[in-house]
Amino acid sequence: MMADDYSITGPGTWEFPRWETEEAGRAAPKAPEFLRALREKVGEVNKRQVEAEQAVADFYAGEEQDLHTVALAMKKADLAFRYLLAVRNEAMKAYQEISRLS
């Protein structure tokens, strides 16, 4: 994997490697289903984080949001991130276990 396989697309966003691109004149293998699902979930977590940040900004700017809506958006973002972190931790445990078996 080359250094340019990863890219930053904006503040707080990150993209996974581009598996579907052509490399050296031949098609690279398609991403496994787990990686596709992971991409989708990371995107959803990022979306919730952005929504929470926007809710806080709107609240501070005096927009039409009440405190309950802001707190709910922040809690949703927090729970989504914690779930993603738990999945990552379990994947790391599995990887370490497989490494020990080798």
Protein Blocks (a to p, Z undefined) as FASTA:
>chain_A
ZZklpccfbehiacdddfkbceehiacddddfklmmmmmmmmmmmmmmmmmmmmmmmmmn
opabdfklmmmmmmmmmmmmmmmmmmmmmmmmmmmmmmmmZZ
